[in-house]
């Protein structure tokens, strides 16, 4: 399987795009004509630059408004085509995309269009060019790949074939199974894109909301299965028009694109094993059985206030690393590591972000298999110093946000990191009733949010909740929850720098974890223990509790107790939910304590605006310089 991506999918200069595409692992590009024309490169220089990056130009696109034109427009269309063929020869590519016409003068008719393409095929053959015809789903006369195929079939020319695009089939809800009737050798090229299910004009939807396969709601897997069932063995290419990606980092978008293609082919192989995907077998996505630890990168001076906060939350030091300056803090099944070592990655994380969550340890069925899958999807392995004698090396990868995911085996009898790498005190700290890590919240720029989501959903057996809007007094934050077994993550995409999420990104230079939520089975007992230990609980205004009394049928005594302890509340048809927040800590990190009853699976979304407003009242006003 050769992989490709259209240059229009990625922001930046032509050279920026090529560098990102090559680094991500693609084999080639679709060169979007406007990207070439906007550069100051000659065709030969552009071709040389593409080759220098180890890529090939697999397609030149788009040629618009060709078929069905009356004279003299028909003659002009053929003249334009010959000019483009000359340009393609200099670029060193032999395949052009012709999309169905939108020209107001275009005349319909399958045979008329077929005659035009047969004549074009004769010209193309003389120049060693192939032409692929694509049905735009908003085309004037041809908007369905079945009609486009009939035109190609009647054109009956070796140099004329079909180009199929998943959006143009799945967007208008055309059955992708109809593709299986098309001979694979007449499909010249395949373009792939996903999109969220948004009822809107097809053209506008396509131009602004396409995303990578697996990021939206279209059944791109079914489309690709149908393509491969024809015997097609050419490139699979991404053509993505997306406002977020246009503002995003070229490197991150390209990495996500490559990841999406590998994950797509893996899904195809698992759904229909008889199809030849030409993809080496990779391990399946795993469920997480436990968040085994979170590790903070810090320094000895900055560790002291962090340790004081953890003590106030009921944690106690329970051990230390055998050879590094890493202390283990525990409560219930929660293990937190505080790393003050001079390890290169620890120092880099701290110097970039300040005290930050630099590593997340996940228990999975096979650590080696999860690491292998991650690397097949384009993730970079995390290399660290060789373990000291008696210690073990646990595989890790770099997260989309630059931190580390560490994989640990959950198999019975597998050596534990606590046995090999740590000296651990006997017994479990009494604590204040915290049992496990309920979820972590990660914050990123909104234009990176889809890439982060794809990172998790391709690597792990993860489910996505619908994206929701969180109202901050200073702007909008988009939030999406993901769950992969014991791992729950909320992704928060900041669009405005003055939002709480935006300030966190700015002040920490992109630290990923903004808050950690711990679970308890008795929120009131935990709240009282926090108060007795002088934990910096976030004070919630009285107006919130007045509204709570109107929204839910709660006993007056419970409401009074919740207000006294600053407990927030939510419920749905499945269960109930309580939460307490800390005040913002150094660097903007904060802690949360939650109790879930019944089948409540949310995160207290309706409380987010009140929590954000309360936190902003505790923070330095915007524009005030730091002391």
Backbone torsions as a table, in degrees:
resi	resn	phi	psi	omega
1	UNK	NA	119.6	173.1
2	UNK	-90.6	140.2	-178.6
3	UNK	-110.4	145.0	-176.8
4	UNK	-147.2	162.3	175.4
5	UNK	-148.5	141.4	177.7
6	UNK	-72.9	137.4	-178.7
7	UNK	-61.9	-24.5	179.3
8	UNK	-67.7	-15.2	-176.9
9	UNK	-73.4	-16.3	-169.4
10	UNK	-126.7	144.1	-179.7
11	UNK	-81.9	169.8	175.3
12	UNK	106.5	-179.3	175.4
13	UNK	-73.1	169.6	179.4
14	UNK	-57.5	-41.8	-179.7
15	UNK	-68.6	-39.6	176.2
16	UNK	-57.6	-44.7	-178.5
17	UNK	-62.2	-47.2	-178.2
18	UNK	-62.5	-41.9	-179.3
19	UNK	-61.8	-44.0	-179.3
20	UNK	-67.2	-41.6	-178.4
21	UNK	-65.3	-44.2	-179.9
22	UNK	-65.5	-43.4	-178.3
23	UNK	-64.0	-30.3	-179.3
24	UNK	-74.3	-20.3	177.1
25	UNK	109.9	8.4	179.5
26	UNK	-69.1	155.4	176.4
27	UNK	-87.4	-29.8	-175.6
28	UNK	-163.3	-173.7	-176.6
29	UNK	-134.1	155.4	157.9
30	UNK	-93.6	122.1	179.5
31	UNK	-89.3	114.7	178.7
32	UNK	-80.2	124.5	-169.5
33	UNK	-53.2	-40.3	-177.7
34	UNK	-63.5	-35.7	178.2
35	UNK	-62.6	-39.0	178.0
36	UNK	-70.4	-45.4	-176.3
37	UNK	-65.1	-31.2	-178.8
38	UNK	-75.4	-15.3	177.0
39	UNK	-84.5	169.7	176.4
40	UNK	-106.1	23.5	-178.2
41	UNK	-88.6	143.0	169.4
42	UNK	-72.8	159.6	178.3
43	UNK	-54.8	-40.6	-178.6
44	UNK	-69.4	-37.5	177.7
45	UNK	-66.5	-39.8	178.3
46	UNK	-63.3	-43.0	179.1
47	UNK	-62.3	-40.7	179.7
48	UNK	-65.2	-39.8	179.5
49	UNK	-64.4	-41.0	177.7
50	UNK	-60.3	-46.6	180.0
51	UNK	-64.3	-38.2	-179.5
52	UNK	-62.3	-27.5	176.7
53	UNK	-85.9	3.5	178.9
54	UNK	77.3	22.5	-178.0
55	UNK	-112.5	167.7	171.8
56	UNK	-128.9	151.5	177.1
57	UNK	-87.3	109.5	-174.8
58	UNK	-91.9	-18.5	-176.1
59	UNK	-159.1	141.0	171.4
60	UNK	-111.2	129.4	-176.2
61	UNK	-154.0	159.6	-3.9
62	UNK	-108.8	154.3	168.4
63	UNK	-106.7	123.5	-172.9
64	UNK	-110.6	154.2	168.6
65	UNK	56.5	60.6	179.4
66	UNK	-101.5	-55.8	-166.0
67	UNK	-82.9	153.8	170.9
68	UNK	75.6	20.6	-177.4
69	UNK	-93.4	142.2	175.3
70	UNK	-79.8	164.1	175.1
71	UNK	-68.0	147.4	0.2
72	UNK	-88.1	2.5	-178.1
73	UNK	-62.4	-31.9	-179.8
74	UNK	-63.8	-44.1	-179.2
75	UNK	-64.5	-37.7	177.7
76	UNK	-65.4	-38.0	179.9
77	UNK	-63.4	-42.1	178.0
78	UNK	-66.4	-37.7	178.5
79	UNK	-65.0	-42.2	176.9
80	UNK	-60.9	-40.1	-179.3
81	UNK	-62.9	-42.7	179.3
82	UNK	-63.6	-37.9	177.5
83	UNK	-62.0	-44.2	179.4
84	UNK	-65.9	-35.5	177.7
85	UNK	-63.7	-37.3	176.7
86	UNK	-63.3	-43.0	178.7
87	UNK	-62.8	-42.1	179.3
88	UNK	-61.8	-37.5	178.9
89	UNK	-61.8	-40.0	178.2
90	UNK	-70.0	-33.7	178.8
91	UNK	-74.8	-21.4	178.6
92	UNK	83.7	33.8	175.8
93	UNK	-127.5	151.9	-173.1
94	UNK	-118.8	8.1	-176.9
95	UNK	-127.0	127.5	179.3
96	UNK	-118.3	144.3	175.4
97	UNK	-98.6	122.7	172.9
98	UNK	-110.7	119.3	-179.0
99	UNK	-99.0	154.9	-174.4
100	UNK	-60.3	145.7	-167.4
101	UNK	-72.0	144.7	170.0
102	UNK	-116.7	5.2	-174.5
103	UNK	-61.6	131.6	-178.2
104	UNK	-61.6	-23.5	-179.5
105	UNK	-90.8	-4.7	-176.7
106	UNK	-63.2	139.1	-179.7
107	UNK	-106.9	135.6	-179.2
108	UNK	-73.9	179.3	178.0
109	UNK	123.0	119.9	-179.0
110	UNK	-61.4	-46.7	-176.5
111	UNK	-67.4	-38.0	179.0
112	UNK	-62.2	-45.5	179.2
113	UNK	-65.4	-39.9	179.8
114	UNK	-63.3	-39.7	178.2
115	UNK	-63.0	-41.7	178.5
116	UNK	-60.6	-44.6	-177.2
117	UNK	-72.8	-30.5	176.2
118	UNK	-65.3	-44.0	178.4
119	UNK	-63.9	-39.4	177.9
120	UNK	-64.5	-36.6	179.2
121	UNK	-60.5	-37.3	178.1
122	UNK	-63.3	-41.7	178.1
123	UNK	-66.5	-43.4	-179.1
124	UNK	-62.2	-40.5	-178.6
125	UNK	-61.8	-38.7	-180.0
126	UNK	-63.1	-23.7	-176.3
127	UNK	-108.2	4.9	-179.0
128	UNK	70.1	31.9	-177.0
129	UNK	-110.5	146.0	170.6
130	UNK	-114.2	147.7	-178.8
131	UNK	-121.2	127.5	175.0
132	UNK	-107.0	131.8	-177.7
133	UNK	-103.5	129.4	-178.0
134	UNK	-121.3	133.9	175.9
135	UNK	-87.1	113.7	170.7
136	UNK	-74.5	134.8	-175.5
137	UNK	-71.2	-4.9	171.9
138	UNK	-113.4	16.9	179.7
139	UNK	-57.9	152.6	-176.0
140	UNK	-66.8	-49.7	-179.1
141	UNK	-114.6	-26.5	-178.2
142	UNK	-121.8	111.1	-177.4
143	UNK	-131.7	11.3	-174.2
144	UNK	-135.5	133.6	-177.5
145	UNK	-61.4	-23.4	178.6
146	UNK	-68.4	-37.7	176.2
147	UNK	-70.9	-39.8	177.7
148	UNK	-61.5	-40.7	178.4
149	UNK	-64.2	-38.4	179.9
150	UNK	-64.8	-36.9	176.1
151	UNK	-64.2	-46.2	179.3
152	UNK	-63.0	-41.9	-178.9
153	UNK	-62.0	-44.6	-178.6
154	UNK	-74.1	-28.1	176.1
155	UNK	-61.9	-34.1	170.9
156	UNK	49.9	58.6	-178.5
157	UNK	-136.7	134.7	-178.3
158	UNK	-61.0	-26.0	-176.3
159	UNK	-94.5	4.2	178.4
160	UNK	-117.6	124.6	179.5
161	UNK	-139.3	-168.0	-173.9
162	UNK	-111.9	142.3	168.8
163	UNK	-116.0	129.9	-177.9
164	UNK	-113.7	137.9	-179.2
165	UNK	-127.1	126.2	-175.3
166	UNK	-59.0	-36.4	-179.0
167	UNK	-64.1	-41.2	-176.2
168	UNK	-71.5	-16.0	174.0
169	UNK	-94.6	-49.7	-172.8
170	UNK	-81.0	-31.3	179.7
171	UNK	-57.8	-51.0	178.0
172	UNK	-84.7	11.3	175.0
173	UNK	65.7	40.8	172.1
174	UNK	-82.8	136.4	-177.1
175	UNK	-65.1	117.0	-179.2
176	UNK	-66.8	-17.9	179.2
177	UNK	-62.9	-21.8	178.3
178	UNK	-65.4	-19.1	179.3
179	UNK	-67.9	-28.9	-175.5
180	UNK	-61.0	-17.2	-179.5
181	UNK	-86.2	-3.9	-178.1
182	UNK	-91.0	132.7	176.8
183	UNK	-62.2	132.7	-177.1
184	UNK	-59.8	-31.7	-177.6
185	UNK	-74.8	-9.4	176.2
186	UNK	-97.8	-1.4	171.3
187	UNK	-92.8	112.2	-175.3
188	UNK	-86.9	-26.6	-175.2
189	UNK	-163.0	151.5	-179.6
190	UNK	-130.6	128.0	176.6
191	UNK	-111.7	141.3	-175.7
192	UNK	-125.2	139.4	173.2
193	UNK	-159.8	148.9	174.1
194	UNK	-108.5	178.4	175.2
195	UNK	-167.2	148.8	173.7
196	UNK	-70.2	152.2	-179.6
197	UNK	-76.0	96.3	179.5
198	UNK	-127.3	118.0	178.5
199	UNK	-72.8	107.6	179.9
200	UNK	-160.9	174.5	176.9
201	UNK	-53.4	131.7	-174.0
202	UNK	-59.9	-41.8	-178.7
203	UNK	-63.4	-47.3	-179.2
204	UNK	-65.7	-41.3	177.7
205	UNK	-57.9	-46.1	-178.0
206	UNK	-66.9	-38.7	-173.3
207	UNK	-79.0	-15.0	-174.5
208	UNK	-126.3	-19.2	-168.7
209	UNK	-126.3	9.8	174.2
210	UNK	-64.1	149.0	172.5
211	UNK	-146.1	-175.5	-174.5
212	UNK	-72.2	148.7	174.8
213	UNK	-52.3	129.1	-177.4
214	UNK	98.0	-11.3	178.7
215	UNK	-96.1	-11.4	-176.3
216	UNK	-121.8	-151.5	-173.6
217	UNK	-117.5	0.6	179.2
218	UNK	-80.4	149.0	-178.4
219	UNK	-86.0	71.6	-178.3
220	UNK	-67.5	-26.7	177.6
221	UNK	-63.5	-46.2	178.8
222	UNK	-62.3	-41.1	178.0
223	UNK	-59.9	-47.4	-177.3
224	UNK	-67.9	-36.9	175.6
225	UNK	-59.2	-43.6	-180.0
226	UNK	-64.7	-39.5	178.3
227	UNK	-59.8	-51.9	-175.4
228	UNK	-68.0	-26.9	178.5
229	UNK	-66.3	-19.3	178.2
230	UNK	-77.8	-12.6	-173.5
231	UNK	96.2	3.4	178.3
232	UNK	-58.9	132.5	178.6
233	UNK	-132.9	23.8	179.2
234	UNK	-87.9	-167.5	-176.9
235	UNK	-67.2	151.7	167.2
236	UNK	-110.8	123.8	-170.6
237	UNK	-126.7	148.0	177.3
238	UNK	-98.7	130.6	172.1
239	UNK	-126.8	102.4	-170.1
240	UNK	-119.8	122.5	171.2
241	UNK	-112.0	113.4	-173.9
242	UNK	-153.4	128.3	-177.2
243	UNK	-64.6	-35.5	177.9
244	UNK	-63.4	-44.7	-177.5
245	UNK	-67.6	-32.5	179.4
246	UNK	-64.7	-23.4	178.3
247	UNK	-100.1	-2.4	-172.4
248	UNK	-89.4	174.7	177.7
249	UNK	-73.7	126.2	-179.8
250	UNK	-54.0	-41.3	-178.5
251	UNK	-60.6	-46.2	-176.5
252	UNK	-68.7	-41.1	179.6
253	UNK	-64.2	-43.4	179.6
254	UNK	-64.6	-42.5	177.7
255	UNK	-60.5	-42.4	178.9
256	UNK	-64.1	-39.5	178.9
257	UNK	-61.4	-47.6	178.9
258	UNK	-62.0	-44.0	178.9
259	UNK	-58.1	-42.0	-176.9
260	UNK	-65.3	-37.6	-179.6
261	UNK	-68.2	-42.9	179.1
262	UNK	-64.3	-43.8	179.9
263	UNK	-65.2	-37.4	177.5
264	UNK	-61.5	-47.7	-179.3
265	UNK	-66.1	-31.6	175.1
266	UNK	-65.5	-42.2	177.3
267	UNK	-64.1	-40.4	178.6
268	UNK	-61.7	-46.1	-178.7
269	UNK	-62.9	-35.5	179.9
270	UNK	-76.4	-32.3	-179.4
271	UNK	-78.0	-33.6	-176.6
272	UNK	-142.6	79.3	-172.6
273	UNK	-57.8	-23.8	-177.2
274	UNK	-70.2	-17.2	-178.0
275	UNK	-77.2	141.4	179.0
276	UNK	-87.4	104.6	179.8
277	UNK	-93.9	-12.7	-177.6
278	UNK	56.6	27.2	178.6
279	UNK	-111.2	127.5	175.8
280	UNK	-56.9	141.3	-179.5
281	UNK	-61.1	134.9	176.3
282	UNK	-124.9	153.9	-178.9
283	UNK	-60.5	153.8	-179.7
284	UNK	-73.3	162.1	174.8
285	UNK	-64.8	142.6	-173.4
286	UNK	-107.1	154.5	167.6
287	UNK	-88.9	147.1	178.3
288	UNK	-93.1	125.8	179.9
289	UNK	-88.3	-22.5	178.3
290	UNK	-164.4	146.1	164.7
291	UNK	-84.8	101.4	-169.5
292	UNK	-72.6	-35.4	176.9
293	UNK	-163.4	158.9	165.9
294	UNK	-120.2	137.5	-178.7
295	UNK	-117.6	131.2	176.4
296	UNK	-97.7	131.6	169.8
297	UNK	-91.8	127.3	-178.6
298	UNK	-158.9	-169.1	174.5
299	UNK	-124.3	165.9	-178.4
300	UNK	-56.4	-46.1	178.8
301	UNK	-62.7	-39.9	-178.1
302	UNK	-79.4	-16.8	178.9
303	UNK	-68.9	-30.7	-174.7
304	UNK	-58.9	-51.5	178.4
305	UNK	-65.7	-32.5	176.4
306	UNK	-64.1	-44.4	179.0
307	UNK	-63.6	-38.6	178.5
308	UNK	-63.1	-39.5	177.8
309	UNK	-65.2	-42.8	179.2
310	UNK	-64.3	-40.0	177.0
311	UNK	-60.4	-43.3	179.2
312	UNK	-64.5	-23.7	177.2
313	UNK	-91.4	8.9	174.5
314	UNK	92.7	5.0	178.0
315	UNK	-83.4	154.2	176.1
316	UNK	-138.8	148.6	177.2
317	UNK	-67.7	128.5	-174.3
318	UNK	-122.5	2.9	-179.5
319	UNK	170.5	-177.1	-179.7
320	UNK	-152.7	155.0	176.8
321	UNK	-67.6	147.1	-175.8
322	UNK	-69.3	-31.0	-173.5
323	UNK	-130.3	-3.0	-178.0
324	UNK	-125.4	160.8	177.9
325	UNK	-80.4	70.5	-179.4
326	UNK	-130.4	120.7	179.0
327	UNK	-102.5	149.2	-178.8
328	UNK	-107.1	126.4	178.3
329	UNK	-118.8	135.5	-172.3
330	UNK	-137.0	156.2	169.1
331	UNK	-165.7	130.6	-175.6
332	UNK	55.1	-131.2	177.0
333	UNK	-97.1	19.3	-177.9
334	UNK	-97.3	129.9	175.5
335	UNK	-124.7	121.7	177.7
336	UNK	-117.7	136.4	179.6
337	UNK	-111.6	135.8	175.2
338	UNK	-115.1	111.8	-172.9
339	UNK	-104.9	113.7	176.1
340	UNK	-115.0	20.5	-175.4
341	UNK	-75.4	171.2	177.8
342	UNK	-93.1	15.3	176.2
343	UNK	-54.0	138.1	-174.4
344	UNK	-55.3	-45.3	-176.8
345	UNK	-68.3	-39.6	179.1
346	UNK	-61.7	-46.0	-179.9
347	UNK	-65.7	-39.6	178.8
348	UNK	-63.6	-44.0	179.7
349	UNK	-61.7	-46.0	-178.4
350	UNK	-68.0	-44.6	-177.2
351	UNK	-65.8	-27.1	179.2
352	UNK	-82.5	-45.0	-169.7
353	UNK	-112.7	-10.6	-166.6
354	UNK	80.9	-169.1	177.8
355	UNK	-58.9	123.8	-169.9
356	UNK	-152.4	156.8	171.4
357	UNK	-76.3	110.9	-174.8
358	UNK	-102.1	-16.2	-175.3
359	UNK	-149.3	140.8	177.9
360	UNK	-124.5	123.3	179.3
361	UNK	-98.7	124.3	-176.9
362	UNK	-118.1	131.7	173.0
363	UNK	-87.4	124.8	-178.8
364	UNK	-133.6	163.6	-178.5
365	UNK	-55.8	-39.5	178.2
366	UNK	-142.1	113.5	-180.0
367	UNK	-62.6	-41.9	-178.8
368	UNK	-63.9	-40.3	-178.9
369	UNK	-66.7	-42.5	179.6
370	UNK	-65.3	-39.0	177.3
371	UNK	-65.4	-39.6	178.7
372	UNK	-63.9	-42.7	179.0
373	UNK	-63.3	-44.3	-178.6
374	UNK	-59.0	-43.1	-178.2
375	UNK	-71.5	-33.6	175.0
376	UNK	-63.6	-29.1	178.9
377	UNK	-85.3	3.3	175.2
378	UNK	100.0	2.1	178.0
379	UNK	-71.8	148.1	-180.0
380	UNK	-91.0	131.8	176.5
381	UNK	-66.3	146.6	176.7
382	UNK	-91.3	119.7	179.9
383	UNK	-100.4	131.1	178.7
384	UNK	-131.7	173.1	-179.0
385	UNK	-59.8	148.7	179.1
386	UNK	-59.1	138.6	-179.1
387	UNK	-64.7	150.6	176.7
388	UNK	-69.4	160.4	178.9
389	UNK	-52.0	132.4	-179.6
390	UNK	90.3	-17.6	177.6
391	UNK	-91.7	165.2	-176.6
392	UNK	-117.2	155.4	174.2
393	UNK	-97.2	120.4	178.3
394	UNK	-105.5	128.4	-173.9
395	UNK	-64.1	141.7	178.2
396	UNK	-141.1	157.1	177.3
397	UNK	-131.9	158.8	175.7
398	UNK	-82.3	130.1	179.8
399	UNK	-73.7	163.5	176.9
400	UNK	-55.7	-30.3	-179.1
401	UNK	-92.2	4.5	176.2
402	UNK	98.3	-15.6	176.2
403	UNK	-77.6	-171.0	-175.1
404	UNK	-118.7	136.5	165.5
405	UNK	-102.3	123.8	179.6
406	UNK	-108.1	132.3	-178.9
407	UNK	-103.0	134.7	179.4
408	UNK	-128.3	139.7	-177.1
409	UNK	-70.3	137.5	176.5
410	UNK	-103.1	3.5	-177.5
411	UNK	-67.0	146.1	177.3
412	UNK	-59.8	132.9	178.3
413	UNK	85.7	-5.7	178.9
414	UNK	-68.7	134.9	-179.9
415	UNK	-58.6	136.3	-179.3
416	UNK	-88.4	147.3	175.5
417	UNK	-61.6	-29.3	-179.0
418	UNK	-73.8	-25.6	177.1
419	UNK	-80.3	-40.2	-172.7
420	UNK	-88.4	-37.5	-169.1
421	UNK	-108.7	-11.1	-174.0
422	UNK	-129.7	151.8	164.0
423	UNK	-99.7	123.3	-172.3
424	UNK	-120.6	132.8	178.6
425	UNK	-69.9	152.0	177.4
426	UNK	-72.0	148.9	176.6
427	UNK	86.7	165.2	-179.1
428	UNK	-115.6	130.4	177.8
429	UNK	-54.3	139.1	-176.1
430	UNK	-61.3	-45.1	175.6
431	UNK	68.2	-161.6	-178.2
432	UNK	-124.9	25.4	175.7
433	UNK	97.9	7.0	178.3
434	UNK	-76.2	137.6	-172.3
435	UNK	-111.6	-42.7	-176.8
436	UNK	-161.3	172.0	175.6
437	UNK	-79.3	116.8	-179.7
438	UNK	-75.8	-48.8	177.6
439	UNK	-164.3	164.5	170.9
440	UNK	-120.3	149.5	178.1
441	UNK	-114.4	126.4	-178.8
442	UNK	-115.6	140.2	-174.2
443	UNK	-120.1	137.2	180.0
444	UNK	-150.3	167.5	172.5
445	UNK	-62.5	144.3	-176.0
446	UNK	-56.9	-36.4	-177.8
447	UNK	-70.5	-9.5	176.8
448	UNK	-100.0	-4.1	-168.8
449	UNK	-64.0	-42.8	179.9
450	UNK	-62.7	-36.4	179.4
451	UNK	-65.9	-41.1	178.3
452	UNK	-64.7	-43.5	179.0
453	UNK	-60.6	-44.1	-179.6
454	UNK	-64.3	-36.1	177.9
455	UNK	-54.5	-48.7	-177.9
456	UNK	-72.3	-44.6	-172.1
457	UNK	-73.9	-19.4	174.8
458	UNK	-89.8	-32.4	-178.8
459	UNK	-77.0	-43.5	-173.3
460	UNK	-115.4	163.3	174.5
461	UNK	-79.5	77.2	-169.9
462	UNK	-114.1	144.5	176.2
463	UNK	-110.1	142.0	179.3
464	UNK	-101.9	138.1	168.9
465	UNK	-88.1	160.6	177.0
466	UNK	-60.5	148.5	178.0
467	UNK	-73.1	140.1	179.7
468	UNK	-127.4	159.2	176.6
469	UNK	-96.9	131.3	175.5
470	UNK	-110.1	124.4	-176.1
471	UNK	-89.1	118.2	172.6
472	UNK	-103.2	145.2	178.3
473	UNK	-54.4	-21.5	-177.1
474	UNK	-114.4	21.3	177.2
475	UNK	149.1	-169.7	-175.0
476	UNK	-111.4	140.6	173.7
477	UNK	-123.9	131.4	176.1
478	UNK	-91.7	137.8	-176.9
479	UNK	-133.2	138.6	176.7
480	UNK	-140.8	132.3	-179.8
481	UNK	-98.6	141.1	176.6
482	UNK	-125.3	145.3	177.4
483	UNK	-137.5	130.8	176.5
484	UNK	-134.1	80.1	-175.6
485	UNK	69.3	-124.0	-177.1
486	UNK	-76.7	-11.2	179.5
487	UNK	-91.2	116.7	172.0
488	UNK	-116.2	132.4	-179.1
489	UNK	-133.8	134.0	167.8
490	UNK	-107.4	128.1	178.2
491	UNK	-101.2	127.3	-176.2
492	UNK	-121.5	112.0	-177.4
493	UNK	-97.4	118.7	-177.1
494	UNK	-91.9	126.6	175.6
495	UNK	-98.1	-28.8	-177.2
496	UNK	-116.7	136.3	-175.4
497	UNK	-69.7	-21.0	-177.7
498	UNK	-86.0	-7.6	174.5
499	UNK	-67.8	163.2	177.7
500	UNK	-58.9	-41.9	178.1
501	UNK	-65.3	-42.0	179.5
502	UNK	-63.7	-40.1	177.6
503	UNK	-64.4	-38.5	179.0
504	UNK	-61.2	-45.2	179.0
505	UNK	-60.8	-44.9	-176.2
506	UNK	-66.7	-43.9	-174.3
507	UNK	-77.4	-25.3	-179.3
508	UNK	-104.8	4.9	-178.1
509	UNK	53.4	42.6	171.6
510	UNK	89.6	25.9	172.2
511	UNK	-60.8	143.6	-169.8
512	UNK	-87.3	-44.5	-173.5
513	UNK	-89.5	115.6	179.8
514	UNK	-93.8	-32.8	174.8
515	UNK	-152.7	157.4	-178.3
516	UNK	-121.6	130.8	179.6
517	UNK	-109.7	126.1	178.5
518	UNK	-104.6	142.1	-179.2
519	UNK	-92.1	146.5	173.3
520	UNK	-137.5	156.4	177.5
521	UNK	-97.1	-6.3	178.9
522	UNK	-145.2	89.6	-173.9
523	UNK	-62.5	-33.4	-178.6
524	UNK	-70.2	-42.1	177.6
525	UNK	-65.0	-40.2	178.0
526	UNK	-64.2	-42.7	-179.8
527	UNK	-62.9	-41.2	179.1
528	UNK	-66.5	-37.8	177.6
529	UNK	-66.2	-40.3	177.3
530	UNK	-61.0	-42.8	179.9
531	UNK	-63.7	-40.3	-178.6
532	UNK	-69.2	-23.1	-178.4
533	UNK	-97.6	8.8	-179.8
534	UNK	59.1	34.1	175.7
535	UNK	-67.2	141.0	-177.1
536	UNK	-75.7	74.9	-180.0
537	UNK	-71.6	142.6	178.8
538	UNK	-73.9	120.4	177.6
539	UNK	-75.5	133.4	-178.5
540	UNK	-107.9	134.6	-176.9
541	UNK	-66.3	152.7	-178.0
542	UNK	-63.8	-28.0	-180.0
543	UNK	-59.1	-33.6	179.8
544	UNK	-59.8	-43.0	-175.5
545	UNK	-74.6	-28.9	172.7
546	UNK	-63.2	-41.7	177.7
547	UNK	-68.6	-37.0	179.6
548	UNK	-60.4	-39.8	179.7
549	UNK	-63.7	-31.9	179.3
550	UNK	-78.1	-29.6	-175.2
551	UNK	-84.6	-34.5	-173.7
552	UNK	-129.1	149.5	179.4
553	UNK	-87.9	79.5	-177.8
554	UNK	-108.0	142.4	176.9
555	UNK	-58.1	141.6	-178.4
556	UNK	-57.2	-39.6	-179.5
557	UNK	-63.0	-39.2	178.7
558	UNK	-66.0	-41.7	179.5
559	UNK	-62.1	-43.0	179.9
560	UNK	-63.9	-40.6	-179.9
561	UNK	-67.3	-40.8	178.2
562	UNK	-62.1	-42.1	179.7
563	UNK	-65.5	-40.3	-179.5
564	UNK	-64.3	-30.5	-176.3
565	UNK	-103.3	4.5	178.7
566	UNK	59.7	41.8	178.4
567	UNK	-94.5	130.5	175.1
568	UNK	-97.1	160.1	-171.2
569	UNK	-142.8	147.4	171.6
570	UNK	-152.1	160.4	174.9
571	UNK	-152.9	158.7	172.9
572	UNK	-139.7	-168.8	-176.5
573	UNK	-67.3	-13.9	-176.3
574	UNK	-101.3	-23.6	-176.5
575	UNK	175.5	-167.8	-175.0
576	UNK	-124.3	160.8	-172.4
577	UNK	-149.9	131.8	175.7
578	UNK	-122.6	150.0	179.5
579	UNK	-151.5	146.8	175.2
580	UNK	-129.3	143.4	178.6
581	UNK	-120.4	152.2	169.8
582	UNK	-83.8	163.1	166.9
583	UNK	-66.1	161.2	176.3
584	UNK	-60.0	131.0	179.0
585	UNK	-93.3	-176.3	179.8
586	UNK	-58.1	133.1	179.5
587	UNK	83.1	-2.9	178.4
588	UNK	93.7	-6.5	175.5
589	UNK	-65.8	147.1	172.6
590	UNK	-144.8	163.6	-177.6
591	UNK	-112.7	156.2	179.6
592	UNK	-137.3	149.7	178.1
593	UNK	-129.8	126.0	-172.2
594	UNK	-132.2	153.8	170.2
595	UNK	-130.6	129.6	176.5
596	UNK	-109.4	133.7	173.4
597	UNK	-122.4	140.4	-179.1
598	UNK	70.5	-143.6	-176.0
599	UNK	-102.0	23.6	179.5
600	UNK	-62.6	122.3	-175.9
601	UNK	-116.9	3.9	-178.1
602	UNK	-86.2	-161.7	-174.5
603	UNK	-135.7	23.7	-179.4
604	UNK	70.5	34.4	-176.4
605	UNK	-51.0	-43.2	179.9
606	UNK	-60.9	-20.5	180.0
607	UNK	-85.1	-12.8	-172.8
608	UNK	-56.9	-44.3	-179.9
609	UNK	-60.8	-36.1	-179.6
610	UNK	-71.6	-40.0	177.8
611	UNK	-63.7	-44.1	-179.0
612	UNK	-63.7	-44.4	179.7
613	UNK	-62.8	-40.8	179.2
614	UNK	-64.4	-39.5	179.2
615	UNK	-67.0	-39.2	-179.1
616	UNK	-66.0	-28.3	176.4
617	UNK	-68.2	-22.3	-178.9
618	UNK	-90.3	-11.0	-171.6
619	UNK	-98.1	166.2	175.2
620	UNK	-62.1	128.1	-179.9
621	UNK	-56.3	148.1	178.9
622	UNK	-57.8	132.7	178.8
623	UNK	93.3	-15.4	178.3
624	UNK	-78.9	126.3	-179.4
625	UNK	-67.8	153.9	176.1
626	UNK	-68.4	150.5	178.6
627	UNK	-66.2	NA	NA
